[in-house]
Amino acid sequence: MTPSLPADFVIPQGGDPRARIALVLHGGGGPQTVTPIVEHLAASFHTLAPTHPGWNGTPRPDDIDSVAALATAYLDRLLSDSARDAVLIGSSIGGWIALEMAIQAAADDRYAGLIGAVVDIDGVGAVVDGEPIVDFFALDARGLAEVAWHDPERGYMDPAGFTDQQRAMQQSNAKTMAVIAGREMSDPSLLSRMRTIDAPTLIMFGESDGVVTPAYGRAVSEAIPRAEFADVPAAGHLPHLENPEATWAILDAFLTGSRR
């Protein structure tokens, strides 16, 4: 049985509905972490910014139990909406979902013409020799800020200041992430399967990312035939939050060149 999104699954939309679609996929931190990307793209794209099933208290069907399953569900949603030449933009785990969508689309004629470009921002998922993914689940708040941010003080969120509701939401999101991405946040087959991706692809990494390093990102870009790599200065795992101006300059130049 093909994995599917909940029947009442609503995807927030922005921008001009007649414009090119940009599907923006968040990482483990939730949809708020990609809000600046959505807002930036809304001026020239029709943005779709779903909250992945299971995040922020949303229901998760039992068959959405992996990145591959979620990728299939999103592809089928785009197909049912008659999307064409869509841009997939993912951050962290969202980058992994975007790459998996591109791999699946390249292998199935039903999705021909559906995906026009892929942007992976500090994405996890691949296994790269000598460049391990940091064990996110073993980090406390201070440790996460140290590896994920160029300026750790800017990224640190003191758990003592969380409400009970915020703390419960964070714990629930972490459990969902463990189900979807696994505790190692990787798929040993992903890197070798990337060679089938036929869409123009941008792999963009913050130069100070310690969750997955720029060297990891370069290895991913080298595995994809039509990929290019760019690093963002003075930024860590979420360059669109730490250095948006540099991020937009790279992103906009790529998207302009990817138009059919």
C-alpha atoms as a printed R data frame, in Angstrom:
    type eleno elety resid chain resno      x      y       z
1   ATOM     1    CA   MET     A     1  0.000  0.000   0.000
2   ATOM     2    CA   THR     A     2  1.335  3.417  -0.981
3   ATOM     3    CA   PRO     A     3  1.996  5.758   1.981
4   ATOM     4    CA   SER     A     4 -0.360  8.709   1.991
5   ATOM     5    CA   LEU     A     5 -0.860 11.925   3.886
6   ATOM     6    CA   PRO     A     6 -3.820 12.221   6.274
7   ATOM     7    CA   ALA     A     7 -7.113 12.913   4.510
8   ATOM     8    CA   ASP     A     8 -7.410 16.277   6.257
9   ATOM     9    CA   PHE     A     9 -3.764 17.237   5.703
10  ATOM    10    CA   VAL     A    10 -3.556 20.953   4.941
11  ATOM    11    CA   ILE     A    11 -0.456 22.523   3.377
12  ATOM    12    CA   PRO     A    12 -0.072 26.261   4.079
13  ATOM    13    CA   GLN     A    13  0.368 28.174   0.838
14  ATOM    14    CA   GLY     A    14  1.738 31.570  -0.062
15  ATOM    15    CA   GLY     A    15  2.604 33.724  -3.038
16  ATOM    16    CA   ASP     A    16  0.899 33.712  -6.419
17  ATOM    17    CA   PRO     A    17 -0.960 30.430  -7.118
18  ATOM    18    CA   ARG     A    18 -0.083 30.875 -10.801
19  ATOM    19    CA   ALA     A    19  3.656 30.982 -10.106
20  ATOM    20    CA   ARG     A    20  6.154 28.138 -10.067
21  ATOM    21    CA   ILE     A    21  5.728 25.877  -7.041
22  ATOM    22    CA   ALA     A    22  8.341 25.814  -4.289
23  ATOM    23    CA   LEU     A    23  7.808 23.017  -1.776
24  ATOM    24    CA   VAL     A    24  9.682 23.991   1.395
25  ATOM    25    CA   LEU     A    25 10.496 21.091   3.728
26  ATOM    26    CA   HIS     A    26 11.497 21.722   7.321
27  ATOM    27    CA   GLY     A    27 13.943 19.826   9.494
28  ATOM    28    CA   GLY     A    28 13.681 18.394  12.984
29  ATOM    29    CA   GLY     A    29 13.207 21.810  14.579
30  ATOM    30    CA   GLY     A    30  9.787 22.178  12.976
31  ATOM    31    CA   PRO     A    31  8.168 24.455  10.389
32  ATOM    32    CA   GLN     A    32  9.185 27.679  12.115
33  ATOM    33    CA   THR     A    33 12.826 26.985  11.189
34  ATOM    34    CA   VAL     A    34 12.078 27.481   7.478
35  ATOM    35    CA   THR     A    35  9.708 30.444   7.803
36  ATOM    36    CA   PRO     A    36 12.328 32.888   6.442
37  ATOM    37    CA   ILE     A    37 12.740 30.720   3.317
38  ATOM    38    CA   VAL     A    38  8.992 30.639   2.753
39  ATOM    39    CA   GLU     A    39  8.690 34.385   3.209
40  ATOM    40    CA   HIS     A    40 11.618 35.079   0.901
41  ATOM    41    CA   LEU     A    41 10.280 32.888  -1.905
42  ATOM    42    CA   ALA     A    42  6.665 34.065  -1.677
43  ATOM    43    CA   ALA     A    43  7.495 37.139  -3.772
44  ATOM    44    CA   SER     A    44  8.168 35.037  -6.861
45  ATOM    45    CA   PHE     A    45  6.923 31.488  -6.162
46  ATOM    46    CA   HIS     A    46  3.787 29.688  -5.107
47  ATOM    47    CA   THR     A    47  5.068 28.353  -1.798
48  ATOM    48    CA   LEU     A    48  3.907 25.155  -0.136
49  ATOM    49    CA   ALA     A    49  5.178 24.724   3.420
50  ATOM    50    CA   PRO     A    50  3.784 21.609   5.091
51  ATOM    51    CA   THR     A    51  4.275 20.579   8.687
52  ATOM    52    CA   HIS     A    52  5.417 16.971   8.416
53  ATOM    53    CA   PRO     A    53  2.955 14.472   9.909
54  ATOM    54    CA   GLY     A    54  3.751 13.948  13.582
55  ATOM    55    CA   TRP     A    55  5.424 17.306  14.124
56  ATOM    56    CA   ASN     A    56  3.898 20.009  16.325
57  ATOM    57    CA   GLY     A    57  1.156 17.723  17.550
58  ATOM    58    CA   THR     A    58 -0.167 16.745  14.116
59  ATOM    59    CA   PRO     A    59 -1.278 13.159  13.443
60  ATOM    60    CA   ARG     A    60  1.109 10.725  11.746
61  ATOM    61    CA   PRO     A    61 -0.384  7.771   9.862
62  ATOM    62    CA   ASP     A    62  1.284  4.460  10.691
63  ATOM    63    CA   ASP     A    63  2.551  4.065   7.118
64  ATOM    64    CA   ILE     A    64  4.472  7.363   7.294
65  ATOM    65    CA   ASP     A    65  7.333  5.699   9.127
66  ATOM    66    CA   SER     A    66 10.414  6.675   7.137
67  ATOM    67    CA   VAL     A    67 11.863  9.428   4.975
68  ATOM    68    CA   ALA     A    68 11.164  7.287   1.898
69  ATOM    69    CA   ALA     A    69  7.498  6.932   2.860
70  ATOM    70    CA   LEU     A    70  7.120 10.664   3.494
71  ATOM    71    CA   ALA     A    71  8.831 11.442   0.181
72  ATOM    72    CA   THR     A    72  6.369  9.190  -1.661
73  ATOM    73    CA   ALA     A    73  3.420 10.846   0.055
74  ATOM    74    CA   TYR     A    74  4.617 14.325  -0.921
75  ATOM    75    CA   LEU     A    75  5.291 13.269  -4.512
76  ATOM    76    CA   ASP     A    76  1.791 11.884  -4.841
77  ATOM    77    CA   ARG     A    77  0.337 15.065  -3.368
78  ATOM    78    CA   LEU     A    78  2.188 17.168  -5.950
79  ATOM    79    CA   LEU     A    79  1.067 14.805  -8.700
80  ATOM    80    CA   SER     A    80 -2.569 14.997  -7.608
81  ATOM    81    CA   ASP     A    81 -2.290 18.791  -7.654
82  ATOM    82    CA   SER     A    82 -0.963 18.675 -11.252
83  ATOM    83    CA   ALA     A    83  2.314 20.327 -10.274
84  ATOM    84    CA   ARG     A    84  5.000 20.829 -12.927
85  ATOM    85    CA   ASP     A    85  8.626 21.967 -12.691
86  ATOM    86    CA   ALA     A    86  8.386 22.278  -8.914
87  ATOM    87    CA   VAL     A    87 11.343 23.334  -6.799
88  ATOM    88    CA   LEU     A    88 12.034 21.191  -3.734
89  ATOM    89    CA   ILE     A    89 13.813 23.061  -0.946
90  ATOM    90    CA   GLY     A    90 14.697 21.237   2.234
91  ATOM    91    CA   SER     A    91 16.592 22.088   5.399
92  ATOM    92    CA   SER     A    92 18.357 19.367   7.412
93  ATOM    93    CA   ILE     A    93 15.997 16.352   7.383
94  ATOM    94    CA   GLY     A    94 13.956 18.310   4.858
95  ATOM    95    CA   GLY     A    95 16.964 18.252   2.544
96  ATOM    96    CA   TRP     A    96 17.064 14.480   2.845
97  ATOM    97    CA   ILE     A    97 13.341 14.288   2.017
98  ATOM    98    CA   ALA     A    98 13.895 16.488  -1.047
99  ATOM    99    CA   LEU     A    99 16.718 14.267  -2.324
100 ATOM   100    CA   GLU     A   100 14.650 11.124  -1.729
101 ATOM   101    CA   MET     A   101 11.760 12.685  -3.648
102 ATOM   102    CA   ALA     A   102 14.080 13.452  -6.568
103 ATOM   103    CA   ILE     A   103 15.424  9.886  -6.561
104 ATOM   104    CA   GLN     A   104 11.944  8.377  -6.552
105 ATOM   105    CA   ALA     A   105 10.721 10.763  -9.241
106 ATOM   106    CA   ALA     A   106 13.609  9.867 -11.546
107 ATOM   107    CA   ALA     A   107 12.680  6.197 -11.287
108 ATOM   108    CA   ASP     A   108  8.971  6.530 -12.080
109 ATOM   109    CA   ASP     A   109  7.566  7.888 -15.345
110 ATOM   110    CA   ARG     A   110  4.427  9.059 -13.544
111 ATOM   111    CA   TYR     A   111  6.507 11.878 -12.082
112 ATOM   112    CA   ALA     A   112  8.109 13.005 -15.359
113 ATOM   113    CA   GLY     A   113  8.330 16.803 -15.417
114 ATOM   114    CA   LEU     A   114  7.146 17.106 -11.822
115 ATOM   115    CA   ILE     A   115 10.440 18.259 -10.295
116 ATOM   116    CA   GLY     A   116 12.414 21.096 -11.853
117 ATOM   117    CA   ALA     A   117 15.121 21.701  -9.238
118 ATOM   118    CA   VAL     A   118 16.296 20.593  -5.812
119 ATOM   119    CA   VAL     A   119 17.887 22.628  -3.025
120 ATOM   120    CA   ASP     A   120 19.407 20.779  -0.066
121 ATOM   121    CA   ILE     A   121 20.366 23.103   2.801
122 ATOM   122    CA   ASP     A   122 22.673 21.352   5.283
123 ATOM   123    CA   GLY     A   123 20.830 18.111   4.676
124 ATOM   124    CA   VAL     A   124 21.455 14.874   6.537
125 ATOM   125    CA   GLY     A   125 20.659 11.364   5.299
126 ATOM   126    CA   ALA     A   126 23.763 10.177   3.448
127 ATOM   127    CA   VAL     A   127 26.534  8.107   4.949
128 ATOM   128    CA   VAL     A   128 29.869  9.720   4.020
129 ATOM   129    CA   ASP     A   129 33.134  8.054   4.987
130 ATOM   130    CA   GLY     A   130 35.051 10.137   7.514
131 ATOM   131    CA   GLU     A   131 32.218 12.651   7.942
132 ATOM   132    CA   PRO     A   132 29.794 11.269  10.544
133 ATOM   133    CA   ILE     A   133 26.506 12.941  11.349
134 ATOM   134    CA   VAL     A   134 26.488 14.258  14.894
135 ATOM   135    CA   ASP     A   135 24.345 12.262  17.301
136 ATOM   136    CA   PHE     A   136 21.572 14.805  17.685
137 ATOM   137    CA   PHE     A   137 19.738 12.730  20.276
138 ATOM   138    CA   ALA     A   138 22.734 12.718  22.623
139 ATOM   139    CA   LEU     A   139 23.053 16.513  22.740
140 ATOM   140    CA   ASP     A   140 21.674 18.850  25.355
141 ATOM   141    CA   ALA     A   141 20.585 22.383  24.449
142 ATOM   142    CA   ARG     A   142 24.071 23.848  24.926
143 ATOM   143    CA   GLY     A   143 25.714 21.064  22.945
144 ATOM   144    CA   LEU     A   144 23.266 21.502  20.078
145 ATOM   145    CA   ALA     A   145 23.946 25.229  19.891
146 ATOM   146    CA   GLU     A   146 27.695 24.569  19.833
147 ATOM   147    CA   VAL     A   147 27.547 22.254  16.811
148 ATOM   148    CA   ALA     A   148 24.635 23.815  14.919
149 ATOM   149    CA   TRP     A   149 25.424 27.533  15.048
150 ATOM   150    CA   HIS     A   150 28.287 29.734  13.915
151 ATOM   151    CA   ASP     A   151 27.429 31.892  16.934
152 ATOM   152    CA   PRO     A   152 26.333 29.412  19.627
153 ATOM   153    CA   GLU     A   153 25.091 32.150  21.946
154 ATOM   154    CA   ARG     A   154 22.623 33.226  19.314
155 ATOM   155    CA   GLY     A   155 21.306 29.702  18.865
156 ATOM   156    CA   TYR     A   156 21.178 28.611  22.490
157 ATOM   157    CA   MET     A   157 17.697 28.238  23.952
158 ATOM   158    CA   ASP     A   158 17.664 27.716  27.702
159 ATOM   159    CA   PRO     A   159 15.258 24.849  28.481
160 ATOM   160    CA   ALA     A   160 14.568 26.445  31.848
161 ATOM   161    CA   GLY     A   161 12.604 29.107  30.013
162 ATOM   162    CA   PHE     A   162 10.311 26.652  28.214
163 ATOM   163    CA   THR     A   163  6.691 26.232  29.183
164 ATOM   164    CA   ASP     A   164  5.440 22.722  29.903
165 ATOM   165    CA   GLN     A   165  3.658 22.812  26.551
166 ATOM   166    CA   GLN     A   166  6.823 23.804  24.677
167 ATOM   167    CA   ARG     A   167  8.812 21.105  26.445
168 ATOM   168    CA   ALA     A   168  6.213 18.456  25.610
169 ATOM   169    CA   MET     A   169  6.136 19.576  21.973
170 ATOM   170    CA   GLN     A   170  9.906 19.405  21.690
171 ATOM   171    CA   GLN     A   171  9.960 15.895  23.145
172 ATOM   172    CA   SER     A   172  7.155 14.774  20.838
173 ATOM   173    CA   ASN     A   173  8.933 16.172  17.787
174 ATOM   174    CA   ALA     A   174 12.126 14.352  18.763
175 ATOM   175    CA   LYS     A   175 10.224 11.068  19.016
176 ATOM   176    CA   THR     A   176  8.680 11.608  15.603
177 ATOM   177    CA   MET     A   177 12.074 12.436  14.123
178 ATOM   178    CA   ALA     A   178 13.492  9.202  15.541
179 ATOM   179    CA   VAL     A   179 10.718  7.257  13.805
180 ATOM   180    CA   ILE     A   180 11.006  9.022  10.442
181 ATOM   181    CA   ALA     A   181 14.763  9.533  10.212
182 ATOM   182    CA   GLY     A   182 16.086  6.942  12.650
183 ATOM   183    CA   ARG     A   183 18.398  7.784  15.509
184 ATOM   184    CA   GLU     A   184 21.387  7.859  13.150
185 ATOM   185    CA   MET     A   185 19.518 10.167  10.732
186 ATOM   186    CA   SER     A   186 20.918  8.362   7.714
187 ATOM   187    CA   ASP     A   187 20.277  5.781   5.009
188 ATOM   188    CA   PRO     A   188 23.375  3.811   3.906
189 ATOM   189    CA   SER     A   189 21.931  3.431   0.389
190 ATOM   190    CA   LEU     A   190 21.199  7.117  -0.194
191 ATOM   191    CA   LEU     A   191 24.582  8.309  -1.471
192 ATOM   192    CA   SER     A   192 24.829  5.672  -4.208
193 ATOM   193    CA   ARG     A   193 21.210  6.241  -5.291
194 ATOM   194    CA   MET     A   194 21.769  9.971  -5.775
195 ATOM   195    CA   ARG     A   195 23.426  9.332  -9.141
196 ATOM   196    CA   THR     A   196 19.937  8.893 -10.634
197 ATOM   197    CA   ILE     A   197 18.802 12.429  -9.752
198 ATOM   198    CA   ASP     A   198 18.308 14.264 -13.045
199 ATOM   199    CA   ALA     A   199 17.197 17.698 -11.822
200 ATOM   200    CA   PRO     A   200 19.556 20.634 -11.278
201 ATOM   201    CA   THR     A   201 20.550 20.482  -7.620
202 ATOM   202    CA   LEU     A   202 22.088 22.947  -5.202
203 ATOM   203    CA   ILE     A   203 23.796 21.635  -2.082
204 ATOM   204    CA   MET     A   204 24.256 24.594   0.265
205 ATOM   205    CA   PHE     A   205 25.993 24.351   3.648
206 ATOM   206    CA   GLY     A   206 26.852 26.798   6.388
207 ATOM   207    CA   GLU     A   207 30.632 26.879   6.615
208 ATOM   208    CA   SER     A   208 30.496 26.420  10.403
209 ATOM   209    CA   ASP     A   209 28.012 23.546  10.468
210 ATOM   210    CA   GLY     A   210 29.103 20.861  12.902
211 ATOM   211    CA   VAL     A   211 26.013 18.674  12.567
212 ATOM   212    CA   VAL     A   212 27.053 17.767   9.027
213 ATOM   213    CA   THR     A   213 30.191 19.490   7.780
214 ATOM   214    CA   PRO     A   214 30.784 21.286   4.488
215 ATOM   215    CA   ALA     A   215 33.051 18.371   3.524
216 ATOM   216    CA   TYR     A   216 30.030 16.105   3.944
217 ATOM   217    CA   GLY     A   217 28.020 18.456   1.727
218 ATOM   218    CA   ARG     A   218 30.678 18.446  -0.977
219 ATOM   219    CA   ALA     A   219 30.639 14.644  -1.011
220 ATOM   220    CA   VAL     A   220 26.871 14.712  -1.477
221 ATOM   221    CA   SER     A   221 27.134 17.198  -4.341
222 ATOM   222    CA   GLU     A   222 29.766 15.061  -6.063
223 ATOM   223    CA   ALA     A   223 27.370 12.099  -6.006
224 ATOM   224    CA   ILE     A   224 24.692 13.974  -8.004
225 ATOM   225    CA   PRO     A   225 25.326 14.472 -11.744
226 ATOM   226    CA   ARG     A   226 23.893 18.007 -12.070
227 ATOM   227    CA   ALA     A   227 24.694 19.321  -8.603
228 ATOM   228    CA   GLU     A   228 26.660 22.350  -7.502
229 ATOM   229    CA   PHE     A   229 27.966 23.117  -4.039
230 ATOM   230    CA   ALA     A   230 28.041 26.432  -2.192
231 ATOM   231    CA   ASP     A   231 28.973 27.299   1.352
232 ATOM   232    CA   VAL     A   232 27.516 30.179   3.318
233 ATOM   233    CA   PRO     A   233 29.974 32.200   5.425
234 ATOM   234    CA   ALA     A   234 29.338 32.969   9.090
235 ATOM   235    CA   ALA     A   235 26.582 30.358   9.318
236 ATOM   236    CA   GLY     A   236 25.995 26.925  10.765
237 ATOM   237    CA   HIS     A   237 23.282 24.313  10.219
238 ATOM   238    CA   LEU     A   238 20.570 26.895   9.498
239 ATOM   239    CA   PRO     A   239 22.257 29.490   7.247
240 ATOM   240    CA   HIS     A   240 18.930 31.096   6.349
241 ATOM   241    CA   LEU     A   241 18.591 32.063  10.019
242 ATOM   242    CA   GLU     A   242 22.189 33.115  10.727
243 ATOM   243    CA   ASN     A   243 23.171 34.762   7.451
244 ATOM   244    CA   PRO     A   244 20.058 35.234   5.316
245 ATOM   245    CA   GLU     A   245 21.567 37.808   2.953
246 ATOM   246    CA   ALA     A   246 24.330 35.456   1.829
247 ATOM   247    CA   THR     A   247 21.871 32.552   1.681
248 ATOM   248    CA   TRP     A   248 19.429 34.451  -0.553
249 ATOM   249    CA   ALA     A   249 22.204 35.541  -2.911
250 ATOM   250    CA   ILE     A   250 23.227 31.922  -3.519
251 ATOM   251    CA   LEU     A   251 19.678 30.586  -3.616
252 ATOM   252    CA   ASP     A   252 18.287 33.226  -5.953
253 ATOM   253    CA   ALA     A   253 21.132 32.856  -8.452
254 ATOM   254    CA   PHE     A   254 20.600 29.100  -8.580
255 ATOM   255    CA   LEU     A   255 16.828 29.295  -8.931
256 ATOM   256    CA   THR     A   256 17.079 31.864 -11.717
257 ATOM   257    CA   GLY     A   257 19.370 29.528 -13.620
258 ATOM   258    CA   SER     A   258 17.163 26.490 -13.031
259 ATOM   259    CA   ARG     A   259 14.097 27.834 -14.779
260 ATOM   260    CA   ARG     A   260 13.020 25.878 -17.848
